[in-house]
Structure formats: C-alpha cells, structure tokens
Amino acid sequence: MTRKSVREYLAAQRARYALSSRGARTRLLNEIAAVTGYHRKAIIRHLAGDPRRAPTRRPVGRPRRYGAAVAAVAAIVWEAAGQIGAKRLHPFVGELLGRLMACGEVQVAPATAALVRQASLATLERLLAPVRAARPRRGPSATRPGTWLKHQIPIRTFAEWDDAQPGFLEVDLVAHCGATSAGFYLYTLCAVDVATSWVELQVLWGKNLTRVQGAIQEIRGRLPMPLRGLDTDNGSEFINRPLLYYCYRTGLTFTRSRAYRKNDSAHVEQKNGAIVRALIGHDRFASKRAYAQFARVYRLLRLHINFFQPVQRLQAKTREGAVVHRVFDRAQTPFQRLCGSGILPPERRRDLEALYMTLNPLQLRRDIDAALTDLWRMATPEPVVALPSSSLVR
C-alpha cells in the first residue's frame, strides 16, 4: 500500500474505531496492523487524533536560546568587521559590539547583548551561516626578477620570522593591469608587519625605482612603530642599488625571499589576496582620477583593517602522516597586538587609543563601499595588443 492509500484507509476506519467497544477496538487494531504493517501505537495515534489536524510533535532537546534577534545583531557585528570568518571574529565580538552601541549604530536589549557576547564559536558560525551564504564573494604577474645585487641581500624564509619584532615589513606589489600587462597601469604597494599584522597600502603611479622608494618612505612615515627592516621578493623594482643604499643609509635590515617560493612571503601574499584583490578586484586602472581615488580608499581601509579586523597567528604546526595539525593563537586586531607588544611610547599609544575611540566601524564600511563604487567606475578599458605579422594565419 502507498502512504496515501494508508491514510485514506485509516481515515475510513476512524469512525468505526470511535464507536467500538474495548474488545472490538482490539480486534480492529489487529486487523489494521495486518493490513498496513504499522505499529499498534502508531495506529492508535492516527485513529484517536483529530482528522482535521496533523499530529503535533513534541520539541526534542533544550529550548532555543539564540533566536532571530541574536542572529540579527551577530550579522551587524560581522558586517562591521569586514565580513571576516567566525574564528577571527569570535574573540572580538564583545569589544566590537560595545563600539557599535557607543556609536549608536545598534540598540540592543541587555539580554540579547549578553547572548551575543557569550555565544560560542560554533554558535556564532551557525548564526552567521545564512547571511554568509547570501553574500557572494567577489592576474597575471607583473614583476620581473632582479639580477643585480642578489648576493648582497640575504635570504629569509617563512620559518625564520619566529623572533620578529614589530617594525619588520614584508612588502610586495600588486598590478592593476586587468587581463594584460601591456601598457601603463597603476600598482599597489602592500606592506605587512610580520609581528603584529599591521597593514599599510600605497598606490603607485608606475613601478620605477624612485616611485617604489618614495612609497616605502611614505609608509615609513605612517607606521605607528619604527621601521626596522624590509623583506621583498626578487623583482627588479626591489632588488636594485637605490633601495639597497637607502636601507644602508637609514639602518634598515634588507632581506629577500627565495626565487619562486611565494610561501617565504606568506604574510604579504595573503593580504594581497584577502584585501587588495578581494576588494579592488582585477580591473585595469591607469588614470589620474583612479590614482586619487585609490588614495582615498586606502586611507579608509587602513583604519578598518588595523583597528577592526582581528587576525590569527600560527603558533605551532605538526604533521602526523598526511594530516597537518595547526595551532593558532587568540585572534586580535593589529592595534591590539601592537598595544600588547610594549614597544609604543606612552604618548603614541594614547594617540592611537584616542583615534580608536573616534572610529565607527559600520560608518567606515559604508564609506569604503561608497569609495570602491566610485573607483570601479574609473576602470580603464584594456588596450588592444596588435599581433606581429608573422603570427597571422594566411
């Protein structure tokens, strides 16, 4: 019998069951069980229930504590943090929610705020799953290996950063060239402090030696900590005499990664993808208007990334056969890591804390989105590359 025919059969027997005596009900149940194969208790529930109403199921387990109100607040906090993963966001939820409430961005009942703060990592991931699923996630290399002075610049690998102090930067260039590297286009110099993950971004009008050195000097003036050293790849924009002499004159340690080993510069490579490519995209930019708009975007991004985006750092890694176990520290923002390092002078730390108290993370996100929308309108069409006559098919 199909499920539909069983329901029809039980509905036909319901009136007969209601009018039968106790002994007749027993015989009727035996008959129905033989016909349908259902358990006697299931048959009794079907026959004794209201035919106009489906049987209700008693809730199983503990009552739900984290409802729609908690999920809505968690989504706002996630948006204010730049839509980062729950593992990075979880340790920062309480402080970020406090900043949003102080800025008047959210009005949260005390009970709801307490639930948001005490939610576990698994609960936070579950609360954010619907809003993350509804948000879709949004080039060629343009560096040439430098052949000069490699023997004068020592190599530093990824594993040699264990004792790094704040002020040692990994730097790299990101080309905004679209699908072709022909012609002129803008670059972004991305610099990441290895110890604290503090990020600085600087747009470049081309990548000649003078502009790269000038961008490094600009970043040096913005850093909240003293610049101690630079670690670069092997591109000729970095491996050159002017930059080497600049480091000698200013007392900077200058190191480079191994050729074709991107993991040696893992910190800056990760930021290239997670920040520059994820936000700016792969369009081509080559105008003065785009250059000025890049500067506006990066001024806003600098504040949001360093003050409101927690990062985790790898503490240990062990391998058991094919399985790799990684242990990360507690997620903290670069600002928190810098304050915890103890290298900031008291007046500098007070200035940073005062700046932090003036920032509204959600307003920063809105300003960043508006600036990015204006920037995308300034994308330049890619140039048409003429093929040599010898390559044309005749």
N, C-alpha and C positions, 0 to 999 in steps of 0.2 A: 504494500500500500504506500502511496505517496503521502507526504506530510499534509498536503491539502485534503486528501480524502480521509485521513485520520481525524483531522479537525472537524470535518463535516460529520463523520460517524459519531464522534464524541458529543457534538452539539445535538445530534438526534437522540442520543441516549440520556441527555441531561435531565429532561422532564421525567423520564421513566425512573431514573435514579432518585429523584426528589420525592416521588410518590410511593416508593417501595418500602417494605418493612426491612428490619435489620437482616433477616435471613435472606430475603430476596436481593438486597444490596450485595451480600456476599457472593451469591451466585452470579449476579450481573457483573461484578468486578472480575470474577474468574473468567467469564465469557469474553469480556472486553480485553483482558490481558492476553487471552489465547488468540484473539483476532489481531490485535495491534502489536503485541510484543512489548508493550510499555510496562513499567513497574507499577505495582498497585498504588503506591503513594502518589505517583505522577498522575494516574487516572483519577484518584480521589480529588487532587487539586484541580484538575480540569472540570470534573463534574460538579464539584461543590462551589466553584467560583462564579462570579458574575459574568455571564456571556457577553456583556457589553463592554467589559473592562479587561484589559490584558493583566495577567498576574504580575504584581509588583515584586521586584527583587530587593531584598534587604541589603543595604550597603555593607560591603565587607571591608574590614580594616579600620584604621583610625580616621576620624573626620578630617576633611581637607582644611589646612591652615593657611596655605599660601594661595589666595584666590586671585581674582582678576585685578583687584586694587593693587596688590603687591606686584603682580606682573607688569602693570602699567608703570609703576614707579621704577621698577628694575629696567624697563625699556628706556625710560628717560635718562637714567644713570648711564646705561650702555651707550646711548646716543651722545651724551656729554663727553664720554671718554673716547670718542672716535671709533665706536663700533669694534672695539678690540675683543679678543677672546675672553671667556669667563675665567680662565685660570689666571690671567693677568689682572682682570678687573676685580676679582673677589676680595683680595686684601685691601683694596682702595675704596670699596663701596661706601663704608661708613663716612669716611672723610669727604668723599665727593658728594654724597647726599647732603651732608652738612653745608658744603659750599653752595649747592643749588638752593637749599632752603634759605640760606643767608642772603642770596641774591634775589630771592623772590620768584625763582623760576618754577617752584613746585610748592604746593600747600598739602602737606601730608599729615594725616592723623597720627598721634603718638604711637598708637598700637600698630599701625601699618609701617611706620618708620622703624619700629623695633623689629618687626618681622623681616623687613628688608635687610637690616644690619645683621641679623642673626642667621640668615639663610646660609645653608652650607653650599659648597661648590657645586655639588650635584643638583641641588635645588635651583641654584642660580642658572645653571646650564639648561635645566628643564623650563624655567620661566622665560628664558631668552630664546628658546628654540623656535617658537612661531615667528617672532619678529625678525630673527636672523634668516629664516627660510624665505621671508618675503623681500629680503634685500639682496638683489643680485650683485655679485662682486664685479666690480668694474675691471727689442730692436737690435737691430744689429750693433755689433761693437764698433766703436769709432776711435779706438786707441791703437797706436802703433808702438811696437816695442822699442824702447830706447837702447841704443847700442853703446853709448858713452858712459863711462864712469861707474859701470856696474861693480867693478872690483873694489871701488872705494866706498860703496854703500852696503853695509852688512844686511844679511837676510834675517828676517824674523818670521817665524812660523806661528800658526794659530796657538800651538801648545805653549808658547813662550810668553804669554800675556798673564800668567798666573799672579805675578807680583806687580802688575802695572799700577801706578799711582794716577790719580786724576791729573789730566793735562796731556796724556799721550793720545794722539788722534790717529785714527785710520781715515784716510781721505781717498776719494775716487771721483771720477767724472761720469755724468750721465748725459748722453747725447739726445737732444730733442730734434731728431732728424726725420722722423716718420719711417717710411719703408726703404729709403735710400739715403746713403751718406754723401751723395753728390751735392756740391754747392755749399752755401753758407747756412749755418743754423746755430741756435743757442745751446749752451751747456749748463748743467747744474753741478757745482762742486759740493759734494756731500761729505761732511766731516763728523765722525762719531768718536766721542771719548770712550776709550775701552773700559775704564774703571767704573764710570757712572752712567754710560749710555746717553750722555748729553749730546744732542744733535744740533748742528748748525748747517744751514743751506745757503748757498750763494750762487746767483745766476751769473753766467759769464757770456760776454759778447765775443764768442770765439774762444779758442783754447791755446793761443800763443803763450810763450813763456812769461811775458810781462803780465798778462791778464791772470794767469794762474797764480803767480806770485802775489799779485795785488789782492786776489780773492782770499788767499791764505792770510795776508796781513789784515784784511777786513774781519775775517773770522777771529783772528787773534784778539782784536780789539773788543769783540763782543763776548768772548768767553768769560764766564764768571770766575774761572780759575786760571792760574798762569799756564801758558802753553809750554810743555816740556819736550815734546817730540812729535815727529810725523812718521807715519808708516804708509807707503804708497804701493801701487802696482808698478810694473816695469814699462809703462808708457813713456814716450819721449817728452810728454808735457810735464812729467815729474823728474825723470832721470836726465838732468841737464845741469850744466855748470852754474847758471844763475841761482837755481834753487838750492844747489849744494852749498854754494858760497853764502847764500842767505842764512842757511841753517848754521854754518860755521860762525858767522858774524854775530848771530843772536843767541848762540849757545843751545841750539835745539838738537836733539838726537834724531838722526835721519836714518830710517831703515826701509827695506823694501821686502815684498813677498817673493816667493819663488815663481818663476815663469809658469804660466798656465795652471796655477794652483789657487783657484778662487777661494778655497776654504782658508787660506792663510789670511785673507781679509774678510773673514766671515761677518764681522760686526757691521762694516760699512756696506757689504754686499746685501745683507739682509735689509738694511734701511733703504738701499736703492730700490728694492722691490716693494717693500711694505709701505713706503712713504712716497717716493718720487713717482714710481711707475703706477702704484695703486691710485694715487690722487691726480697726478698730472696726465697720465696716460702715455700713449705712444705717438701723439700727433707731432707735426713739424711746426716749429716756431722760429721765426727769423726776422721779426720786425722790432723796431724800437718801442712801439706800443706794448708788444708782448714782453719785451725786456723789463719795462717799468712795471707791468702787471705782475710778472714773476716776483719782483722785489716786494710788492705788496702782499702777495700770497705767502711768501716765505717769512715775512715779519709776523704774520698771524700764526703760521704753522709752528714757528719756533716756540711761541708761548704755549700753545696747546700740547705739543709733543712733550716738552720738557717739564711741564707742570701738571699735566692731567692724563698722561698715558703711562701706566706702570709697565715695567719690563722685568723679566726674569733672567737670571744669570745661571749658567751651567756650573754646578759645583763639583760634580763627580760623574764619571761615566765608566761603567763596567760591562764587559761582554761575557755572556755565557753561551757558547756555541754561536748560533745565529741570532740570538736575542741580545739587544743592547739595552741596558738599564741606565737611564739618565736621572740625576738628582738635581733639582733646581732650588734656588733659594726663594724666599718670600718675595713676591712681586712688589716693587717700589717704583715710584716715578724717579726720573733722573734728578729732579730737585730734591727729593727725599734722600737719595743716595749721596748727593753732593753735601747736603747738610750733615749727614751721618759720617762723612769721611773725616771731618775735623780739620780740613785744610783751609776753610774760609776764614778770613779775618772777621771779627765780630761786626764791624760796620757793614761789610759786604753781605754778610748773612742777614742782617736786619733789612738791608735794601731789598734783597730777594724775597724775604718774608712779607715785606710791605707790598711789593709788586704782586705776590701771590694773592694777598687778601683783596686786591682790587680787581681780580680777574673773575669773569663769569664764564664758566666752561661752555654752557649752551649758547651764549651770545657769540663766543669765539667760533663755535661750529657754524653758526648761521653766517657770520662774516666770512669764514673760509669758503663755505659753499657758494656764497654770492661772488666772491673774488674768483673762484675757479670757473664759475659760469661765464664771467666776463673774459677770463683767459682763454677758454675753449673757443670763444667766438673769434679769437685772433690767430687761430691756426692758419698756417700758410700752405697753399697747395704745393704738392711735391713737384720738383722740376722734371721736365721730360728729358730723359737721357737719350741722346742720339747714338744709335749703334754704328760702329765702324762699317764702312762699305764692304770690307772683306767678309763680314759676318752675315751679310744679306744673302738670302737664298735667291738664286737666279733660275 
